[in-house]
């Protein structure tokens, strides 16, 4: 089958990639900070924080989108703030980025946390004993050892963002050439008579993109593992 992609389809593909990339880059520092707290801190309410972070994994995406709409809408507490700053979130691609960031955050945090928990705490203790400050230990020890989990977490967030539908359509809407990502375009095609060919074309594009992301992750992990074996 030859893909028959319209200009709107190409725009949806570009927008999906743009939203997923931006969401991943924005989420990464927050994901690392939360994973660090869950892995190393001794906060008593850690189970409650962990539950809140992972809540978007079990909630329907439309529920997450609606809660974000209440928070960021014109009458919402953050919506009023953004309005005074002249920033429009609702029904823009920025809203899609926020929706994807919230949905992808739990996957990123879980991945990075698993990587951090594999670090021998005695190494961190030895680093601090030898006089290294927090940021020196973070830069020279923790971050290098966390690279595989950071990459995996970022890729999981990116892949999840590519397929995000429910929260995006609630917060950003389904506006062609503005907020319409691949899943939203497929949804439009399935509700349009004779749109089966267009929906199938975008489904194939989505499958190829997701598969390439997974292959890229595997190749990067193998290269990192090979490099670590050579240095050990």
Helices and strands as residue ranges (DSSP letters): H 7-40, H 46-58, H 61-72, H 77-84, H 93-117, H 121-129, H 134-137, I 138-142, H 143-162, H 166-171, H 182-190, H 196-231
